[in-house]
Amino acid sequence: MKFSCDQQELVRALSVVSKAVTTRTTTQVMKGILIEAKEGGTLTMSASDLDISIQNTMQADVQEEGSVIAMAKLFVDIIRKLPHSEITIESDDDFNITIRSANSEFQVVGMSPDEFPERIKEQEGDKYIEFNRREFSSMIEKTAFAASIEEARGIITGVLLEIEPDGMNMVAIDGYRMAINKSAMVTGASGNVVIAAKMLGEIGKILADVGEDETGRLYLNEKKAVFLFDQTQAELKLMEGEFIRYKDILPREKKIRLVIDRVQLLNSIERASLLSRSGKNNLIRMNLTDNLVTISSTSEEGNVREDILVEKEGEDLVIGFNAQYMMDVLKKIDDEKILMYFNTQITPCVIEPLEGNQYEFIVLPVRIN
């Protein structure tokens, strides 16, 4: 195998593919990147940890066809450190790899490509949807954070994708909060799938790295989801099991309605959390009286209170929250003002936009004396 290409283009391709490389394994091939140079000037790189596989294709000057597995960490580090110029890479019959650029030459040990896991297949016959790349990336960012990070909790470490012909819902829940984001961007097939939040987060990172193509395609079957955008493909294993019936958790009543400035609320909670985080629950109190919300926190080190003017309908209420959970939600919203709904001290708070139904966040309260 022998080819030449631009260093920066190769770095960009490797940064995408290396997201599927795992270091938590004793199997050497899983720590590698498969490099395939093909006649006609096509260079394909692939990586897989069996749960997620990523493949990227770019153009190169291929002088000799062939393939080899390079150890990802060392190979990527070398390529990144080389000057911004043309690179020539070749391998011999023993899979030793030589990297040349300007006055530099590296020789590293590779592996046989025969040991690499099965490549991503063509998705003939699978149903698919087309989506807006930027909007899909935004939905991942505003939903996946609310999934559980405890692997023992099974299905709720994943994100539910409810796909209909006229739109999609993305849902995550960890037992303390829930994020629901909606979009009308989808065209194509319908169905529900659950994807591990961690892997979906990697898709979001890839979407930030790939080119300017506005649309992507998602193929679905019973066991996997395959994303296609620009010159990149990513294959993810679907999670098995039935997702929580999240609609049953949504409060049926909305007795108290607030219109509040999101940034002002976020800043007040952040300041109150300077004291609350020294406690067990990172507890802050919200006292809803007339057209005023008072944010307060008390610990052994001191206390704080701040007032925020709001538009309020309904009775008064004192309710407690974990400051971090509330801040996490508020940071994912772009709107200047938001709607907040409350019922009692022990029922969830619902956060929605003033107009439309693009998102819905649920935050469970903390019991207070």
C-alpha positions in Angstrom: 0.0 0.0 0.0 1.2 3.5 -0.8 -0.6 6.8 -1.0 0.0 10.6 -0.5 -2.5 13.1 0.9 -2.7 16.5 2.6 -1.8 16.4 6.3 -4.7 18.5 7.5 -7.3 16.6 5.5 -6.0 13.4 7.0 -6.1 14.8 10.6 -9.7 15.8 10.1 -10.7 12.3 8.8 -8.8 10.6 11.7 -10.5 12.9 14.3 -13.8 11.5 13.2 -12.9 7.9 12.9 -10.9 7.7 16.2 -14.1 8.4 18.1 -14.9 4.7 17.7 -11.5 3.5 19.0 -11.6 2.0 22.5 -8.7 1.8 24.9 -10.7 -0.3 27.4 -9.8 -3.7 25.8 -7.0 -6.2 25.7 -7.8 -6.9 22.0 -5.1 -5.0 20.0 -7.2 -4.8 16.8 -9.9 -2.8 18.7 -7.2 -0.1 19.4 -6.4 0.3 15.7 -7.7 2.1 12.6 -8.1 0.2 9.4 -6.6 2.1 6.4 -7.6 1.1 2.9 -6.2 2.7 -0.2 -8.0 1.9 -3.4 -7.5 2.5 -7.1 -9.1 5.7 -8.3 -7.8 7.8 -5.4 -10.1 6.6 -2.5 -8.7 6.4 1.0 -11.1 4.8 3.6 -10.4 4.6 7.3 -12.5 2.6 9.8 -12.6 2.0 13.5 -14.9 -0.1 15.7 -15.5 -1.1 19.4 -18.4 -3.4 18.3 -20.9 -1.0 19.8 -20.1 1.8 17.5 -18.3 1.6 14.1 -17.2 4.7 12.1 -16.0 4.9 8.6 -14.6 7.9 6.7 -13.7 8.3 3.0 -11.4 10.9 1.5 -9.5 11.5 -1.7 -5.8 10.7 -1.9 -3.1 10.0 -4.5 -3.0 6.2 -4.4 0.2 4.8 -6.0 -0.4 1.2 -4.7 -3.6 -0.4 -3.5 -3.6 -2.1 -0.1 -4.7 -2.0 3.5 -3.2 -2.2 7.0 -4.3 -1.6 10.6 -2.4 1.2 12.4 -2.4 1.5 16.2 -4.7 4.5 16.6 -3.1 6.5 19.4 0.4 6.5 18.0 -0.6 6.9 14.4 -3.0 9.8 15.1 -0.4 11.5 17.4 2.3 11.3 14.7 0.0 12.7 11.9 -1.1 15.6 14.1 2.5 16.6 14.9 3.7 16.6 11.3 3.9 19.9 9.4 1.0 21.1 7.2 2.2 19.6 4.0 1.8 16.5 1.9 2.3 13.1 3.6 3.3 9.8 2.0 2.3 6.6 3.8 3.2 3.1 2.7 3.2 -0.4 4.2 5.1 -3.6 3.3 4.2 -7.2 3.2 4.8 -7.5 7.0 2.4 -4.6 7.7 5.2 -2.2 8.8 4.1 1.3 8.1 6.3 4.1 6.9 5.2 7.8 7.2 7.1 10.5 5.4 6.6 14.3 5.4 9.1 17.0 4.5 12.3 16.0 6.6 10.5 13.5 8.9 10.2 9.8 8.5 8.5 7.4 11.0 8.4 3.6 10.9 5.7 2.0 13.1 4.4 -1.5 13.4 1.0 -2.3 11.9 -1.3 -5.3 11.8 -3.0 -7.5 9.2 -6.4 -6.0 8.0 -7.8 -9.6 8.1 -8.2 -9.2 11.9 -10.5 -6.2 11.7 -14.2 -6.6 12.6 -16.8 -6.7 9.8 -17.0 -3.4 7.9 -20.1 -1.3 7.7 -22.3 -2.8 5.0 -24.4 -1.1 2.3 -27.9 -0.4 3.7 -29.9 -1.9 0.8 -33.5 -2.6 1.8 -33.4 -0.9 5.2 -35.9 1.9 5.9 -34.4 5.3 6.4 -35.1 8.9 7.3 -33.5 12.1 6.1 -32.8 14.9 8.7 -31.3 18.3 9.0 -27.8 17.8 10.3 -27.5 21.0 12.4 -31.0 20.5 14.0 -30.3 16.9 14.7 -27.0 17.8 16.4 -28.8 20.4 18.5 -31.5 17.9 19.6 -28.8 15.5 20.8 -27.1 18.2 22.8 -30.4 19.2 24.4 -31.6 15.7 25.2 -28.8 13.2 25.8 -27.5 15.0 28.9 -30.7 13.9 30.8 -30.0 10.1 30.3 -28.7 8.1 33.2 -25.0 7.6 33.4 -25.3 4.5 35.6 -24.9 1.4 33.4 -26.8 -0.8 35.8 -30.0 1.3 35.1 -30.3 -0.3 31.7 -32.7 1.2 29.1 -32.6 4.7 30.6 -29.0 5.1 29.8 -30.3 5.4 26.3 -32.2 8.1 24.3 -35.6 7.3 22.7 -36.1 8.4 19.1 -39.8 8.4 18.2 -39.8 8.8 14.5 -43.0 9.7 12.6 -43.5 10.7 9.0 -44.0 14.4 10.0 -41.4 14.7 12.8 -39.4 13.2 15.6 -39.3 13.2 19.4 -36.0 12.6 21.3 -36.5 11.7 24.9 -34.1 11.0 27.8 -34.7 10.4 31.5 -32.6 9.6 34.5 -35.1 9.4 37.3 -34.5 13.0 38.5 -35.2 14.9 35.3 -36.5 14.4 31.7 -35.8 16.1 28.4 -38.1 16.0 25.4 -37.1 17.7 22.2 -39.3 17.8 19.1 -38.6 18.5 15.4 -40.5 18.5 12.2 -37.3 18.0 10.2 -37.7 14.3 9.4 -38.8 12.8 6.2 -39.1 9.1 5.4 -39.8 6.0 7.5 -41.3 5.8 11.0 -40.6 3.8 14.1 -39.1 3.9 17.6 -35.5 3.0 18.6 -33.3 3.5 21.7 -29.7 4.4 21.3 -27.2 4.6 24.1 -26.8 8.3 25.1 -23.0 8.0 25.1 -22.9 6.7 21.5 -25.5 9.3 20.4 -23.2 11.9 21.9 -20.4 10.7 19.7 -22.7 11.2 16.7 -23.2 14.8 17.8 -19.5 15.3 17.9 -19.1 13.8 14.4 -21.8 16.1 13.1 -19.7 19.0 14.4 -16.6 17.7 12.5 -18.0 16.7 9.1 -18.5 19.1 6.2 -21.2 21.6 5.4 -23.8 19.2 3.9 -27.1 20.2 5.4 -28.8 16.8 5.4 -28.0 13.4 6.7 -29.6 10.0 6.5 -30.4 7.5 9.2 -31.0 3.8 8.2 -32.8 1.6 10.7 -33.4 -2.1 11.2 -34.1 -4.3 14.2 -30.5 -4.3 15.6 -28.7 -1.3 14.4 -28.8 2.3 13.2 -26.5 3.6 10.5 -25.9 7.3 10.0 -24.7 8.6 6.7 -23.5 12.2 6.1 -20.9 13.6 3.7 -18.2 11.0 3.5 -18.8 9.5 6.9 -20.8 6.5 8.0 -21.4 5.5 11.6 -23.1 2.2 12.7 -24.5 1.9 16.2 -26.1 -1.0 18.1 -29.6 -0.4 19.2 -30.5 -1.0 22.9 -32.9 -3.8 23.6 -36.0 -3.5 25.8 -38.9 -1.2 26.1 -38.3 2.4 27.0 -40.2 4.0 30.0 -43.7 5.1 29.2 -42.6 8.7 29.7 -45.9 10.3 28.8 -47.4 8.7 32.0 -44.9 10.7 34.0 -45.9 14.1 32.6 -48.1 16.0 35.1 -51.7 16.1 34.1 -52.4 19.3 36.0 -50.7 22.7 35.8 -52.0 24.7 38.7 -49.3 27.3 38.9 -48.0 29.1 35.8 -44.9 31.3 35.7 -43.3 33.4 32.9 -39.7 34.0 33.9 -36.5 35.3 32.5 -34.3 32.3 31.9 -30.9 33.9 32.2 -31.9 35.7 35.3 -33.2 32.5 36.9 -30.1 30.6 35.8 -27.7 33.2 37.2 -29.6 33.4 40.6 -29.5 29.6 40.9 -25.8 29.5 40.1 -25.1 32.1 42.8 -27.3 30.2 45.3 -25.5 27.0 44.5 -22.3 28.4 45.8 -23.7 27.7 49.2 -26.0 24.8 48.4 -23.4 22.5 46.9 -21.8 22.1 50.3 -24.9 20.3 51.5 -26.0 16.8 50.7 -28.7 17.6 48.1 -27.3 20.7 46.5 -30.6 22.1 47.6 -32.0 25.5 46.6 -35.5 26.8 47.5 -37.9 28.6 45.2 -40.6 30.6 47.0 -43.4 31.6 44.7 -45.5 34.5 46.1 -47.6 37.0 44.1 -45.4 38.1 41.2 -42.1 37.3 42.9 -39.9 34.2 43.0 -37.3 34.1 45.8 -34.3 31.9 45.3 -32.6 30.9 48.5 -30.1 28.5 50.0 -28.8 27.9 53.5 -25.8 25.9 54.7 -23.4 25.9 57.7 -21.3 28.4 55.8 -24.0 31.0 55.4 -27.2 31.8 53.4 -28.3 33.7 50.3 -31.6 34.9 48.8 -32.5 36.7 45.6 -35.8 38.0 44.2 -36.9 37.7 40.6 -40.0 39.5 39.2 -42.2 37.1 37.2 -45.7 36.8 35.7 -47.5 34.3 37.9 -50.9 32.7 37.8 -52.1 30.4 40.6 -51.5 29.9 44.3 -48.3 30.4 46.3 -45.8 27.6 46.7 -42.4 26.8 48.3 -40.5 24.1 46.5 -37.0 22.7 46.6 -34.7 21.5 43.8 -31.2 20.1 43.2 -29.5 23.2 41.9 -27.4 21.3 39.4 -30.3 19.5 37.8 -32.1 22.8 37.3 -29.1 24.5 35.9 -28.4 21.7 33.5 -31.8 22.2 32.0 -31.7 26.0 31.8 -28.3 25.9 30.0 -29.8 23.8 27.2 -32.5 26.4 26.4 -31.9 29.3 24.1 -35.1 31.3 24.7 -35.0 34.6 26.7 -38.2 33.8 28.6 -39.7 30.4 29.5 -42.8 28.9 31.0 -42.6 27.0 34.3 -45.5 25.0 35.7 -45.9 23.7 39.3 -48.5 21.8 41.3 -47.3 20.8 44.7 -44.0 20.5 46.7 -43.7 16.9 45.6 -44.7 17.0 42.0 -42.4 17.8 39.1 -41.7 21.2 37.6 -42.4 21.4 33.8 -40.5 23.8 31.6 -41.8 24.8 28.2 -41.3 27.5 25.6 -43.6 30.5 25.5 -44.7 29.6 22.0 -44.8 26.2 20.3 -43.8 22.8 21.6 -40.2 22.4 20.5 -39.1 21.2 24.0 -40.4 20.1 27.4 -38.2 19.5 30.4 -39.2 17.9 33.7 -37.3 18.4 36.9 -38.2 16.5 40.1 -38.3 18.4 43.3 -36.3 17.7 46.5 -38.3 17.4 49.7 -37.9 20.3 52.1 -39.0 20.8 55.7 
